[in-house]
Amino acid sequence: MKRLDGKVAIVTGSTSGMGRATAVLFAREGAKVVVTGRNEERAKAVVEQIKNEGNEAMYVIVDTSKVEDAKVLVDKTIEAYGTVDVLFNNAGTLSMSSLQNVSLEEWNTVMNVNVTSALYLTQLVAPIMKAKGKGVIVNTSSVAAFGAHHGFAAYVTSKHAMNGLTKSMAWELGPEVRVNAIAPGAIHTAMVDSIGGPAVLQGMIDGSPMKRVGQPEDIANVALFLATDESSFIDGQIIKVDGGFEI
């Protein structure tokens, strides 16, 4: 028996990187996966990969930072699969503006994508999960949530907020719904490539005992663990997956 047999999982930000790796892994473990993002070509490619492996998936093109889009995503999931068992709030965006230079528009975008979208979706799926008596929510935080770094004011703030939101969710949604977060460190993703590739992470690599960049699959494996009953007594935790950077 596969570890997510019979489950329905929504994975936001799943057209690339950590989200894509998680969507593919969840499907391999038996889940019916809803792939989301704003790029239809990439979303189709993820669903095609999943189906070519003999597994089940669909995609919904949405901007989850918008209330109306979040509702469309959940409505289409219920229409297709009847329920939601796992929500992985993984959609995210990066900001590299300093405190003095970040605009209010950029600040709001980062907060809406990185934090508020998780709130919207959780408010929609939590009643479904609680009515069933069981459900799992996993959020994407960051090692940036445990310190501060020059030039990332909005991003760092959003990830600190995600940690607080995760703990609040766990308190308010238990005992039926478990909520945890993953805090990635130096992970090689398209977002990293967009700012210069693994070279920009060299300081993090040098500062960790494992001396390497992580891969999206490293995050997917932890997300899978948190989504299954193997982690049934883990709740409200922020799990660092960072090669030891934050020891």
N, C-alpha and C positions, 0 to 999 in steps of 0.2 A: 504493500500500500504506500502511495506517495504521501508526502508530509502535508500537502494542502489539498488533498482530494476533496472535491465537493465544495470548495470555498470559492467565493467571488472576491477579487481584489482589484481595487482602484490604485493605480500608481501614477501620481502626477509628475510632470517633468520627465516622462519616460521615453522620449524620442531620441535620447542620447545619454551617454555617460552612465552615472550610477543608476538612474531611473531605468534606462534601457536594460542594463544588466540585471536589475532586480525583476523587471517585468518578464524577461526571458526565463530567469530561474524560477520564479513563482509558477509560471506556466509549465515548466518541466516537472515541477513538483505537484502538478494536478489542478492548480487554480485556473479558473476562468478569469482572464486578466483584461482590464480596461486600460488601454494606453491613452495617455493624454498629452497634449502639447499644442503649440500654435503652428507647427509646420506639418502640413498634411503629407508631403512626400516622405518625410522621415518617419512619421507615424505609420504610414502604409508599410514601410520597409520593416519596422519592428513587428507588426502584425504578420506580415508575410513570413518572416523568420520563424515566429512562433508556430504558425500553421504548418510551415514546411517541416517542422520537427514533430508534427502530429498532435499539437496541443491547441488550446482554444484561446482566442483573443478577439477583441474588437478595438476600434479607436474612436475617440471623440475629440474633435478639434475645438479647444476652448482656451480662454484666458482665465485661469482659476482665481486670479486676483479680483475678478468682477463677480459680484453677487449673482447676477443673472446667469453667468456662464457656469458657476458652480452648481446652480440648480439644474441647468441643462445636463451637466455631466451626471449628476446623481439620478435624475429622471430617466435618462437614456440607459443607465446601468440597470435600474429596476425594470425598465421595459424589456430589456434583453435577457437579463439573468435572474430577476426576481428578488434580489437581496444584495447586501454588501456585508462581507465578513471581515475584510481587511482593508484599511486605508493607509497608504504610504504617502504622507505629505512631503513630497520631495522637490516640488517646483522651487526654483531659486534663481536669483540674479545677483550679480556682483557689482559693487560700486567701489571705485578707486579714487574718490574725491576726498580731499582733506576736510577737516572740520570747518575751516574758514571758507572753503570753496564749494562745498556741496550745496546745490540748490534745493529749494523746498520741493520742487517737482521730482528731482532725483531721489530725495529722501523718501517721499511718499511712495514712489514706485518700488523702491527696495523694501520698505515696510509692508506694502500691500502684497507683493509677490512672496516674500520670505516668511511673513508671519500671518497677515490677515487672511490670506487664502486658506491657510490651515484652519483658522477659526471658522470661516464660512463652511468649509466642507465638513468639519467635525460637527458643527451644529446641525447639518443635514443628515449625516449618517449615524450619529450617536443614538437618536431615538429608534432607528431601525435595529441597531445592535442590541440596545437595552431591551427592546421588546422580544428579541430572540433569546435573550439571556446570556449572550456571549458576543464578543467582538474584540478586534485588535486595531490600534492606531499606532503607527510609527511615524515620527517626525524627523526631518533632517535638520540638525543643528550644525555645529562646526567647532573646531578647536578655537576659533576666534571668539567663541562664547565664554572663554575662560581667561581672557586677557584683553589687551588692546594693542593695536598696531597702527603706526602713523599712516595716514592716507586712506583709511578704510572706515571712517566714522559711521556711516549709515549701515554698512554691512555688519560691522562688529556689534552695533546696537541691535540690529535685527536678530542676530543669533543669540545674544543675551536674552532678548525677549522671547525667542523660541524656547529656551530652556525654562523660563518662567511659565510660559503657556503650557508646555508639556506637563509640568508638575501640577498646574491648576486643573488640566484635563484629567489627569490620573485621579486626583482627589474627588472631583465632581462626577466622574463617569463610572467609578467603581461601585460595586464589585463586578458588574457585568462586563465592563469594557476596560481592558488594560491599555495604557498609553506609555510609550517610551520614546526616546530620541537617540539617534546616532550622530556622533560628532566626528565627521571625517577630518583627517589631517591632510597631508600632501597626497592627493589622489589625482592621477593623470586622466583628465576629462577634456571635453571640447572647450569648456569654460577656461580651463588652464591654458589650452592651446591658444585661445583667443587673446591671452595676455602675455604670450611669449613662450609657452610650452614648459616642460619640466625644469628648464634652466632657472625660471623664476622661483621655483620651489627649492632650489639648492640649499638655501639656508635652513629650511625645515628638514631636509634630508640629512644634512650634516649634523643637525642638532638632535637627531633621534638615534637610538641604539641600533635600529635595523638598517640604517644607511641606504634606504631605497625609497622610491616613490611607490605609492599604493596604486592598485588597479580598481576599476569600478566593481569588479567581482568581489573584492574584499568587503565592500559595503553591502553588496547583494547578499552575501552569505550571512552577515549579521542580521540584515533585515528579515531573511527567511527564518532564522532562529527566533527572532522576536515575534514573528507572525504565527509561530506554532506553539503547541502546548508544551514543548520542551522548555519554554521560558515562562511557564504558567504562574510562577511566584515572583516574577520580575515586573515591577510597576513603578512608574514615575522616575525612571532612571535615565541619565544621559550617558551613553556608552561611547567612550572615545575609541575610534578606529584610526590610529594615527602613527603606528609604528613606534610608539613610546615617546613621541615628541613632548607630550604634556606630563611626563613622569615628574 
